[in-house]
Amino acid sequence: MKHIAASSFNSRKLAGLRQYVQIDFYAPQSPDLNPIEQLWDLLERKIRQHSTSSKNMLKSVLKDEWEKISDEETTKLVHSMPKRLQEVLER
């Protein structure tokens, strides 16, 4: 969970709960650490396999390929985070 410095999070009631919540840090300028960037890359590679000659055709291909991305693929991207974080730390 990303840490959000909202006033409600800092309230006395919730302050004690922080110890039970895992807080992950994601560098804002690190696309290699952002699963959505990996997903966009996957989608782009799938779209490039098609010949699109019009904007409507591109929209159709985009929609079709987006819908073909499985839950397993997205789960795999999310679960790859620890490995990618470790690779960054080793650089």
Secondary structure, DSSP 8 states (H G I E B T S, - for coil): ------TTTTSHHHHGGGGGS------TT-GGG-HHHHHHHHHHHHHTTS---SHHHHHHHHHHHHHH--HHHHHHHHHTHHHHHHHHHH-
